[in-house]
């Protein structure tokens, strides 16, 4: 996998963690300030996720997205 694709994949992994944290934080919060914090975190995570998925799609459409297995001819 190319470094630029690894970075996109890492971004998608980070956004998944952000979403989980925001959901957990909101469920366990004790005041409205935390609600705002986790709301912003969740909104930001979804925006970043959407951008990363779009860029991954662009790489796939251009046939740039290669996994380590596809390098050896396997899919």
Secondary structure as GFF3:
##gff-version 3
##sequence-region A 1 75
A	DSSP	alpha_helix	3	28	.	.	.	ID=ss1
A	DSSP	alpha_helix	32	61	.	.	.	ID=ss2
A	DSSP	alpha_helix	68	71	.	.	.	ID=ss3
###
